[in-house]
């Protein structure tokens, strides 16, 4: 099984950025933990702060991978382009959020991506990614 974890803007700052919301562990350290735990899965990881690069990655793997775990971060609430890319590919996508977006600012309550994904997992910290992996098993 081949899964891609695709992270959007500012998630490269996990472990440093607002630790009360996002925790104190870097994503790279957490990703290593996931790789060690799920050795039978080919896990890939890509992060970009650039919307077009996220769309390009969806196009690149969206017909060959078994699943995509997407945390589009702020683009969740603004990007019709990412929503359209998710809709255009065949690979199922799980939308993931570290925080409970519905307990935060009103603008975070709307996801342009949500209508095009298999499911949404939010509010479990970094564990949200592992729950998404388990949903593909």
MODELLER restraints for C-alpha pairs under 7 A, 6 or more apart:
rsr = mdl.restraints
at = mdl.atoms
rsr.add(forms.Gaussian(group=physical.xy_distance, feature=features.Distance(at['CA:1:A'], at['CA:41:A']), mean=5.12, stdev=0.5))
rsr.add(forms.Gaussian(group=physical.xy_distance, feature=features.Distance(at['CA:1:A'], at['CA:42:A']), mean=6.03, stdev=0.5))
rsr.add(forms.Gaussian(group=physical.xy_distance, feature=features.Distance(at['CA:1:A'], at['CA:66:A']), mean=6.08, stdev=0.5))
rsr.add(forms.Gaussian(group=physical.xy_distance, feature=features.Distance(at['CA:2:A'], at['CA:41:A']), mean=6.03, stdev=0.5))
rsr.add(forms.Gaussian(group=physical.xy_distance, feature=features.Distance(at['CA:2:A'], at['CA:42:A']), mean=4.72, stdev=0.5))
rsr.add(forms.Gaussian(group=physical.xy_distance, feature=features.Distance(at['CA:2:A'], at['CA:43:A']), mean=6.11, stdev=0.5))
rsr.add(forms.Gaussian(group=physical.xy_distance, feature=features.Distance(at['CA:2:A'], at['CA:65:A']), mean=5.23, stdev=0.5))
rsr.add(forms.Gaussian(group=physical.xy_distance, feature=features.Distance(at['CA:2:A'], at['CA:66:A']), mean=5.30, stdev=0.5))
rsr.add(forms.Gaussian(group=physical.xy_distance, feature=features.Distance(at['CA:2:A'], at['CA:67:A']), mean=6.80, stdev=0.5))
rsr.add(forms.Gaussian(group=physical.xy_distance, feature=features.Distance(at['CA:3:A'], at['CA:42:A']), mean=6.27, stdev=0.5))
rsr.add(forms.Gaussian(group=physical.xy_distance, feature=features.Distance(at['CA:3:A'], at['CA:43:A']), mean=5.12, stdev=0.5))
rsr.add(forms.Gaussian(group=physical.xy_distance, feature=features.Distance(at['CA:3:A'], at['CA:44:A']), mean=6.28, stdev=0.5))
rsr.add(forms.Gaussian(group=physical.xy_distance, feature=features.Distance(at['CA:3:A'], at['CA:65:A']), mean=6.07, stdev=0.5))
rsr.add(forms.Gaussian(group=physical.xy_distance, feature=features.Distance(at['CA:3:A'], at['CA:66:A']), mean=5.85, stdev=0.5))
rsr.add(forms.Gaussian(group=physical.xy_distance, feature=features.Distance(at['CA:3:A'], at['CA:67:A']), mean=4.87, stdev=0.5))
rsr.add(forms.Gaussian(group=physical.xy_distance, feature=features.Distance(at['CA:3:A'], at['CA:68:A']), mean=5.62, stdev=0.5))
rsr.add(forms.Gaussian(group=physical.xy_distance, feature=features.Distance(at['CA:4:A'], at['CA:43:A']), mean=5.91, stdev=0.5))
rsr.add(forms.Gaussian(group=physical.xy_distance, feature=features.Distance(at['CA:4:A'], at['CA:44:A']), mean=4.70, stdev=0.5))
rsr.add(forms.Gaussian(group=physical.xy_distance, feature=features.Distance(at['CA:4:A'], at['CA:45:A']), mean=5.68, stdev=0.5))
rsr.add(forms.Gaussian(group=physical.xy_distance, feature=features.Distance(at['CA:4:A'], at['CA:67:A']), mean=6.53, stdev=0.5))
rsr.add(forms.Gaussian(group=physical.xy_distance, feature=features.Distance(at['CA:4:A'], at['CA:68:A']), mean=4.79, stdev=0.5))
rsr.add(forms.Gaussian(group=physical.xy_distance, feature=features.Distance(at['CA:4:A'], at['CA:69:A']), mean=6.09, stdev=0.5))
rsr.add(forms.Gaussian(group=physical.xy_distance, feature=features.Distance(at['CA:5:A'], at['CA:44:A']), mean=6.16, stdev=0.5))
rsr.add(forms.Gaussian(group=physical.xy_distance, feature=features.Distance(at['CA:5:A'], at['CA:45:A']), mean=4.80, stdev=0.5))
rsr.add(forms.Gaussian(group=physical.xy_distance, feature=features.Distance(at['CA:5:A'], at['CA:46:A']), mean=6.41, stdev=0.5))
rsr.add(forms.Gaussian(group=physical.xy_distance, feature=features.Distance(at['CA:5:A'], at['CA:68:A']), mean=5.94, stdev=0.5))
rsr.add(forms.Gaussian(group=physical.xy_distance, feature=features.Distance(at['CA:5:A'], at['CA:69:A']), mean=4.68, stdev=0.5))
rsr.add(forms.Gaussian(group=physical.xy_distance, feature=features.Distance(at['CA:5:A'], at['CA:70:A']), mean=6.04, stdev=0.5))
rsr.add(forms.Gaussian(group=physical.xy_distance, feature=features.Distance(at['CA:6:A'], at['CA:45:A']), mean=6.04, stdev=0.5))
rsr.add(forms.Gaussian(group=physical.xy_distance, feature=features.Distance(at['CA:6:A'], at['CA:46:A']), mean=5.06, stdev=0.5))
rsr.add(forms.Gaussian(group=physical.xy_distance, feature=features.Distance(at['CA:6:A'], at['CA:47:A']), mean=5.81, stdev=0.5))
rsr.add(forms.Gaussian(group=physical.xy_distance, feature=features.Distance(at['CA:6:A'], at['CA:69:A']), mean=6.04, stdev=0.5))
rsr.add(forms.Gaussian(group=physical.xy_distance, feature=features.Distance(at['CA:6:A'], at['CA:70:A']), mean=4.83, stdev=0.5))
rsr.add(forms.Gaussian(group=physical.xy_distance, feature=features.Distance(at['CA:6:A'], at['CA:71:A']), mean=6.21, stdev=0.5))
rsr.add(forms.Gaussian(group=physical.xy_distance, feature=features.Distance(at['CA:7:A'], at['CA:46:A']), mean=6.31, stdev=0.5))
rsr.add(forms.Gaussian(group=physical.xy_distance, feature=features.Distance(at['CA:7:A'], at['CA:47:A']), mean=4.54, stdev=0.5))
rsr.add(forms.Gaussian(group=physical.xy_distance, feature=features.Distance(at['CA:7:A'], at['CA:48:A']), mean=6.59, stdev=0.5))
rsr.add(forms.Gaussian(group=physical.xy_distance, feature=features.Distance(at['CA:7:A'], at['CA:70:A']), mean=6.09, stdev=0.5))
rsr.add(forms.Gaussian(group=physical.xy_distance, feature=features.Distance(at['CA:7:A'], at['CA:71:A']), mean=4.88, stdev=0.5))
rsr.add(forms.Gaussian(group=physical.xy_distance, feature=features.Distance(at['CA:7:A'], at['CA:72:A']), mean=5.78, stdev=0.5))
rsr.add(forms.Gaussian(group=physical.xy_distance, feature=features.Distance(at['CA:8:A'], at['CA:47:A']), mean=5.77, stdev=0.5))
rsr.add(forms.Gaussian(group=physical.xy_distance, feature=features.Distance(at['CA:8:A'], at['CA:48:A']), mean=5.34, stdev=0.5))
rsr.add(forms.Gaussian(group=physical.xy_distance, feature=features.Distance(at['CA:8:A'], at['CA:49:A']), mean=5.59, stdev=0.5))
rsr.add(forms.Gaussian(group=physical.xy_distance, feature=features.Distance(at['CA:8:A'], at['CA:71:A']), mean=6.05, stdev=0.5))
rsr.add(forms.Gaussian(group=physical.xy_distance, feature=features.Distance(at['CA:8:A'], at['CA:72:A']), mean=4.45, stdev=0.5))
rsr.add(forms.Gaussian(group=physical.xy_distance, feature=features.Distance(at['CA:8:A'], at['CA:73:A']), mean=5.32, stdev=0.5))
rsr.add(forms.Gaussian(group=physical.xy_distance, feature=features.Distance(at['CA:9:A'], at['CA:48:A']), mean=5.98, stdev=0.5))
rsr.add(forms.Gaussian(group=physical.xy_distance, feature=features.Distance(at['CA:9:A'], at['CA:49:A']), mean=3.89, stdev=0.5))
rsr.add(forms.Gaussian(group=physical.xy_distance, feature=features.Distance(at['CA:9:A'], at['CA:50:A']), mean=6.94, stdev=0.5))
rsr.add(forms.Gaussian(group=physical.xy_distance, feature=features.Distance(at['CA:9:A'], at['CA:73:A']), mean=6.04, stdev=0.5))
rsr.add(forms.Gaussian(group=physical.xy_distance, feature=features.Distance(at['CA:9:A'], at['CA:74:A']), mean=6.76, stdev=0.5))
rsr.add(forms.Gaussian(group=physical.xy_distance, feature=features.Distance(at['CA:10:A'], at['CA:49:A']), mean=6.37, stdev=0.5))
rsr.add(forms.Gaussian(group=physical.xy_distance, feature=features.Distance(at['CA:12:A'], at['CA:47:A']), mean=6.93, stdev=0.5))
rsr.add(forms.Gaussian(group=physical.xy_distance, feature=features.Distance(at['CA:14:A'], at['CA:22:A']), mean=6.58, stdev=0.5))
rsr.add(forms.Gaussian(group=physical.xy_distance, feature=features.Distance(at['CA:14:A'], at['CA:24:A']), mean=6.96, stdev=0.5))
rsr.add(forms.Gaussian(group=physical.xy_distance, feature=features.Distance(at['CA:14:A'], at['CA:25:A']), mean=6.49, stdev=0.5))
rsr.add(forms.Gaussian(group=physical.xy_distance, feature=features.Distance(at['CA:14:A'], at['CA:26:A']), mean=4.87, stdev=0.5))
rsr.add(forms.Gaussian(group=physical.xy_distance, feature=features.Distance(at['CA:14:A'], at['CA:27:A']), mean=5.95, stdev=0.5))
rsr.add(forms.Gaussian(group=physical.xy_distance, feature=features.Distance(at['CA:15:A'], at['CA:23:A']), mean=5.95, stdev=0.5))
rsr.add(forms.Gaussian(group=physical.xy_distance, feature=features.Distance(at['CA:15:A'], at['CA:24:A']), mean=3.87, stdev=0.5))
rsr.add(forms.Gaussian(group=physical.xy_distance, feature=features.Distance(at['CA:15:A'], at['CA:25:A']), mean=4.32, stdev=0.5))
rsr.add(forms.Gaussian(group=physical.xy_distance, feature=features.Distance(at['CA:15:A'], at['CA:26:A']), mean=4.39, stdev=0.5))
rsr.add(forms.Gaussian(group=physical.xy_distance, feature=features.Distance(at['CA:16:A'], at['CA:24:A']), mean=6.43, stdev=0.5))
rsr.add(forms.Gaussian(group=physical.xy_distance, feature=features.Distance(at['CA:21:A'], at['CA:99:A']), mean=6.46, stdev=0.5))
rsr.add(forms.Gaussian(group=physical.xy_distance, feature=features.Distance(at['CA:22:A'], at['CA:98:A']), mean=6.46, stdev=0.5))
rsr.add(forms.Gaussian(group=physical.xy_distance, feature=features.Distance(at['CA:22:A'], at['CA:99:A']), mean=6.79, stdev=0.5))
rsr.add(forms.Gaussian(group=physical.xy_distance, feature=features.Distance(at['CA:22:A'], at['CA:125:A']), mean=6.60, stdev=0.5))
rsr.add(forms.Gaussian(group=physical.xy_distance, feature=features.Distance(at['CA:35:A'], at['CA:43:A']), mean=6.56, stdev=0.5))
rsr.add(forms.Gaussian(group=physical.xy_distance, feature=features.Distance(at['CA:48:A'], at['CA:54:A']), mean=6.46, stdev=0.5))
rsr.add(forms.Gaussian(group=physical.xy_distance, feature=features.Distance(at['CA:55:A'], at['CA:82:A']), mean=5.74, stdev=0.5))
rsr.add(forms.Gaussian(group=physical.xy_distance, feature=features.Distance(at['CA:55:A'], at['CA:85:A']), mean=6.09, stdev=0.5))
rsr.add(forms.Gaussian(group=physical.xy_distance, feature=features.Distance(at['CA:58:A'], at['CA:85:A']), mean=6.60, stdev=0.5))
rsr.add(forms.Gaussian(group=physical.xy_distance, feature=features.Distance(at['CA:58:A'], at['CA:86:A']), mean=6.97, stdev=0.5))
rsr.add(forms.Gaussian(group=physical.xy_distance, feature=features.Distance(at['CA:59:A'], at['CA:85:A']), mean=6.95, stdev=0.5))
rsr.add(forms.Gaussian(group=physical.xy_distance, feature=features.Distance(at['CA:59:A'], at['CA:89:A']), mean=6.84, stdev=0.5))
rsr.add(forms.Gaussian(group=physical.xy_distance, feature=features.Distance(at['CA:62:A'], at['CA:89:A']), mean=4.97, stdev=0.5))
rsr.add(forms.Gaussian(group=physical.xy_distance, feature=features.Distance(at['CA:62:A'], at['CA:90:A']), mean=5.86, stdev=0.5))
rsr.add(forms.Gaussian(group=physical.xy_distance, feature=features.Distance(at['CA:62:A'], at['CA:91:A']), mean=4.92, stdev=0.5))
rsr.add(forms.Gaussian(group=physical.xy_distance, feature=features.Distance(at['CA:63:A'], at['CA:89:A']), mean=6.23, stdev=0.5))
rsr.add(forms.Gaussian(group=physical.xy_distance, feature=features.Distance(at['CA:63:A'], at['CA:90:A']), mean=5.45, stdev=0.5))
rsr.add(forms.Gaussian(group=physical.xy_distance, feature=features.Distance(at['CA:63:A'], at['CA:91:A']), mean=5.71, stdev=0.5))
rsr.add(forms.Gaussian(group=physical.xy_distance, feature=features.Distance(at['CA:65:A'], at['CA:91:A']), mean=6.25, stdev=0.5))
rsr.add(forms.Gaussian(group=physical.xy_distance, feature=features.Distance(at['CA:66:A'], at['CA:91:A']), mean=6.00, stdev=0.5))
rsr.add(forms.Gaussian(group=physical.xy_distance, feature=features.Distance(at['CA:67:A'], at['CA:91:A']), mean=5.56, stdev=0.5))
rsr.add(forms.Gaussian(group=physical.xy_distance, feature=features.Distance(at['CA:67:A'], at['CA:92:A']), mean=5.19, stdev=0.5))
rsr.add(forms.Gaussian(group=physical.xy_distance, feature=features.Distance(at['CA:67:A'], at['CA:93:A']), mean=5.89, stdev=0.5))
rsr.add(forms.Gaussian(group=physical.xy_distance, feature=features.Distance(at['CA:68:A'], at['CA:91:A']), mean=6.95, stdev=0.5))
rsr.add(forms.Gaussian(group=physical.xy_distance, feature=features.Distance(at['CA:68:A'], at['CA:92:A']), mean=6.36, stdev=0.5))
rsr.add(forms.Gaussian(group=physical.xy_distance, feature=features.Distance(at['CA:68:A'], at['CA:93:A']), mean=4.70, stdev=0.5))
rsr.add(forms.Gaussian(group=physical.xy_distance, feature=features.Distance(at['CA:68:A'], at['CA:94:A']), mean=6.32, stdev=0.5))
rsr.add(forms.Gaussian(group=physical.xy_distance, feature=features.Distance(at['CA:69:A'], at['CA:93:A']), mean=5.81, stdev=0.5))
rsr.add(forms.Gaussian(group=physical.xy_distance, feature=features.Distance(at['CA:69:A'], at['CA:94:A']), mean=4.94, stdev=0.5))
rsr.add(forms.Gaussian(group=physical.xy_distance, feature=features.Distance(at['CA:69:A'], at['CA:95:A']), mean=6.12, stdev=0.5))
rsr.add(forms.Gaussian(group=physical.xy_distance, feature=features.Distance(at['CA:69:A'], at['CA:96:A']), mean=6.64, stdev=0.5))
rsr.add(forms.Gaussian(group=physical.xy_distance, feature=features.Distance(at['CA:69:A'], at['CA:132:A']), mean=6.62, stdev=0.5))
rsr.add(forms.Gaussian(group=physical.xy_distance, feature=features.Distance(at['CA:70:A'], at['CA:93:A']), mean=6.72, stdev=0.5))
rsr.add(forms.Gaussian(group=physical.xy_distance, feature=features.Distance(at['CA:70:A'], at['CA:94:A']), mean=6.08, stdev=0.5))
rsr.add(forms.Gaussian(group=physical.xy_distance, feature=features.Distance(at['CA:70:A'], at['CA:95:A']), mean=4.96, stdev=0.5))
rsr.add(forms.Gaussian(group=physical.xy_distance, feature=features.Distance(at['CA:70:A'], at['CA:96:A']), mean=5.82, stdev=0.5))
rsr.add(forms.Gaussian(group=physical.xy_distance, feature=features.Distance(at['CA:71:A'], at['CA:95:A']), mean=5.93, stdev=0.5))
rsr.add(forms.Gaussian(group=physical.xy_distance, feature=features.Distance(at['CA:71:A'], at['CA:96:A']), mean=4.92, stdev=0.5))
rsr.add(forms.Gaussian(group=physical.xy_distance, feature=features.Distance(at['CA:71:A'], at['CA:97:A']), mean=5.84, stdev=0.5))
rsr.add(forms.Gaussian(group=physical.xy_distance, feature=features.Distance(at['CA:76:A'], at['CA:111:A']), mean=5.19, stdev=0.5))
rsr.add(forms.Gaussian(group=physical.xy_distance, feature=features.Distance(at['CA:76:A'], at['CA:112:A']), mean=5.99, stdev=0.5))
rsr.add(forms.Gaussian(group=physical.xy_distance, feature=features.Distance(at['CA:76:A'], at['CA:113:A']), mean=6.06, stdev=0.5))
rsr.add(forms.Gaussian(group=physical.xy_distance, feature=features.Distance(at['CA:77:A'], at['CA:108:A']), mean=6.24, stdev=0.5))
rsr.add(forms.Gaussian(group=physical.xy_distance, feature=features.Distance(at['CA:77:A'], at['CA:110:A']), mean=5.78, stdev=0.5))
rsr.add(forms.Gaussian(group=physical.xy_distance, feature=features.Distance(at['CA:77:A'], at['CA:111:A']), mean=4.94, stdev=0.5))
rsr.add(forms.Gaussian(group=physical.xy_distance, feature=features.Distance(at['CA:77:A'], at['CA:112:A']), mean=5.85, stdev=0.5))
rsr.add(forms.Gaussian(group=physical.xy_distance, feature=features.Distance(at['CA:78:A'], at['CA:112:A']), mean=6.89, stdev=0.5))
rsr.add(forms.Gaussian(group=physical.xy_distance, feature=features.Distance(at['CA:79:A'], at['CA:112:A']), mean=6.66, stdev=0.5))
rsr.add(forms.Gaussian(group=physical.xy_distance, feature=features.Distance(at['CA:80:A'], at['CA:112:A']), mean=6.33, stdev=0.5))
rsr.add(forms.Gaussian(group=physical.xy_distance, feature=features.Distance(at['CA:83:A'], at['CA:112:A']), mean=5.87, stdev=0.5))
rsr.add(forms.Gaussian(group=physical.xy_distance, feature=features.Distance(at['CA:83:A'], at['CA:113:A']), mean=4.44, stdev=0.5))
rsr.add(forms.Gaussian(group=physical.xy_distance, feature=features.Distance(at['CA:83:A'], at['CA:116:A']), mean=6.80, stdev=0.5))
rsr.add(forms.Gaussian(group=physical.xy_distance, feature=features.Distance(at['CA:86:A'], at['CA:116:A']), mean=6.27, stdev=0.5))
rsr.add(forms.Gaussian(group=physical.xy_distance, feature=features.Distance(at['CA:87:A'], at['CA:116:A']), mean=5.29, stdev=0.5))
rsr.add(forms.Gaussian(group=physical.xy_distance, feature=features.Distance(at['CA:92:A'], at['CA:117:A']), mean=6.79, stdev=0.5))
rsr.add(forms.Gaussian(group=physical.xy_distance, feature=features.Distance(at['CA:92:A'], at['CA:118:A']), mean=6.10, stdev=0.5))
rsr.add(forms.Gaussian(group=physical.xy_distance, feature=features.Distance(at['CA:93:A'], at['CA:117:A']), mean=5.13, stdev=0.5))
rsr.add(forms.Gaussian(group=physical.xy_distance, feature=features.Distance(at['CA:93:A'], at['CA:118:A']), mean=5.70, stdev=0.5))
rsr.add(forms.Gaussian(group=physical.xy_distance, feature=features.Distance(at['CA:94:A'], at['CA:117:A']), mean=5.76, stdev=0.5))
rsr.add(forms.Gaussian(group=physical.xy_distance, feature=features.Distance(at['CA:94:A'], at['CA:118:A']), mean=5.58, stdev=0.5))
rsr.add(forms.Gaussian(group=physical.xy_distance, feature=features.Distance(at['CA:94:A'], at['CA:119:A']), mean=5.13, stdev=0.5))
rsr.add(forms.Gaussian(group=physical.xy_distance, feature=features.Distance(at['CA:94:A'], at['CA:120:A']), mean=5.76, stdev=0.5))
rsr.add(forms.Gaussian(group=physical.xy_distance, feature=features.Distance(at['CA:94:A'], at['CA:132:A']), mean=6.47, stdev=0.5))
rsr.add(forms.Gaussian(group=physical.xy_distance, feature=features.Distance(at['CA:95:A'], at['CA:117:A']), mean=6.57, stdev=0.5))
rsr.add(forms.Gaussian(group=physical.xy_distance, feature=features.Distance(at['CA:95:A'], at['CA:119:A']), mean=6.28, stdev=0.5))
rsr.add(forms.Gaussian(group=physical.xy_distance, feature=features.Distance(at['CA:95:A'], at['CA:120:A']), mean=4.67, stdev=0.5))
rsr.add(forms.Gaussian(group=physical.xy_distance, feature=features.Distance(at['CA:95:A'], at['CA:121:A']), mean=6.33, stdev=0.5))
rsr.add(forms.Gaussian(group=physical.xy_distance, feature=features.Distance(at['CA:96:A'], at['CA:120:A']), mean=5.81, stdev=0.5))
rsr.add(forms.Gaussian(group=physical.xy_distance, feature=features.Distance(at['CA:96:A'], at['CA:121:A']), mean=4.89, stdev=0.5))
rsr.add(forms.Gaussian(group=physical.xy_distance, feature=features.Distance(at['CA:96:A'], at['CA:122:A']), mean=5.71, stdev=0.5))
rsr.add(forms.Gaussian(group=physical.xy_distance, feature=features.Distance(at['CA:96:A'], at['CA:128:A']), mean=6.31, stdev=0.5))
rsr.add(forms.Gaussian(group=physical.xy_distance, feature=features.Distance(at['CA:96:A'], at['CA:129:A']), mean=6.65, stdev=0.5))
rsr.add(forms.Gaussian(group=physical.xy_distance, feature=features.Distance(at['CA:97:A'], at['CA:121:A']), mean=6.34, stdev=0.5))
rsr.add(forms.Gaussian(group=physical.xy_distance, feature=features.Distance(at['CA:97:A'], at['CA:122:A']), mean=4.49, stdev=0.5))
rsr.add(forms.Gaussian(group=physical.xy_distance, feature=features.Distance(at['CA:97:A'], at['CA:123:A']), mean=6.38, stdev=0.5))
rsr.add(forms.Gaussian(group=physical.xy_distance, feature=features.Distance(at['CA:97:A'], at['CA:128:A']), mean=6.80, stdev=0.5))
rsr.add(forms.Gaussian(group=physical.xy_distance, feature=features.Distance(at['CA:98:A'], at['CA:122:A']), mean=5.83, stdev=0.5))
rsr.add(forms.Gaussian(group=physical.xy_distance, feature=features.Distance(at['CA:98:A'], at['CA:123:A']), mean=5.33, stdev=0.5))
rsr.add(forms.Gaussian(group=physical.xy_distance, feature=features.Distance(at['CA:98:A'], at['CA:124:A']), mean=5.98, stdev=0.5))
rsr.add(forms.Gaussian(group=physical.xy_distance, feature=features.Distance(at['CA:98:A'], at['CA:125:A']), mean=4.25, stdev=0.5))
rsr.add(forms.Gaussian(group=physical.xy_distance, feature=features.Distance(at['CA:98:A'], at['CA:126:A']), mean=5.66, stdev=0.5))
rsr.add(forms.Gaussian(group=physical.xy_distance, feature=features.Distance(at['CA:98:A'], at['CA:128:A']), mean=6.19, stdev=0.5))
rsr.add(forms.Gaussian(group=physical.xy_distance, feature=features.Distance(at['CA:99:A'], at['CA:122:A']), mean=5.98, stdev=0.5))
rsr.add(forms.Gaussian(group=physical.xy_distance, feature=features.Distance(at['CA:99:A'], at['CA:123:A']), mean=4.14, stdev=0.5))
rsr.add(forms.Gaussian(group=physical.xy_distance, feature=features.Distance(at['CA:99:A'], at['CA:124:A']), mean=6.65, stdev=0.5))
rsr.add(forms.Gaussian(group=physical.xy_distance, feature=features.Distance(at['CA:99:A'], at['CA:125:A']), mean=5.91, stdev=0.5))
rsr.add(forms.Gaussian(group=physical.xy_distance, feature=features.Distance(at['CA:100:A'], at['CA:122:A']), mean=5.21, stdev=0.5))
rsr.add(forms.Gaussian(group=physical.xy_distance, feature=features.Distance(at['CA:100:A'], at['CA:123:A']), mean=3.73, stdev=0.5))
rsr.add(forms.Gaussian(group=physical.xy_distance, feature=features.Distance(at['CA:101:A'], at['CA:108:A']), mean=5.61, stdev=0.5))
rsr.add(forms.Gaussian(group=physical.xy_distance, feature=features.Distance(at['CA:101:A'], at['CA:109:A']), mean=6.05, stdev=0.5))
rsr.add(forms.Gaussian(group=physical.xy_distance, feature=features.Distance(at['CA:101:A'], at['CA:122:A']), mean=6.95, stdev=0.5))
rsr.add(forms.Gaussian(group=physical.xy_distance, feature=features.Distance(at['CA:102:A'], at['CA:108:A']), mean=6.76, stdev=0.5))
rsr.add(forms.Gaussian(group=physical.xy_distance, feature=features.Distance(at['CA:102:A'], at['CA:109:A']), mean=5.15, stdev=0.5))
rsr.add(forms.Gaussian(group=physical.xy_distance, feature=features.Distance(at['CA:121:A'], at['CA:128:A']), mean=5.98, stdev=0.5))
rsr.add(forms.Gaussian(group=physical.xy_distance, feature=features.Distance(at['CA:121:A'], at['CA:132:A']), mean=7.00, stdev=0.5))
rsr.add(forms.Gaussian(group=physical.xy_distance, feature=features.Distance(at['CA:122:A'], at['CA:128:A']), mean=6.27, stdev=0.5))
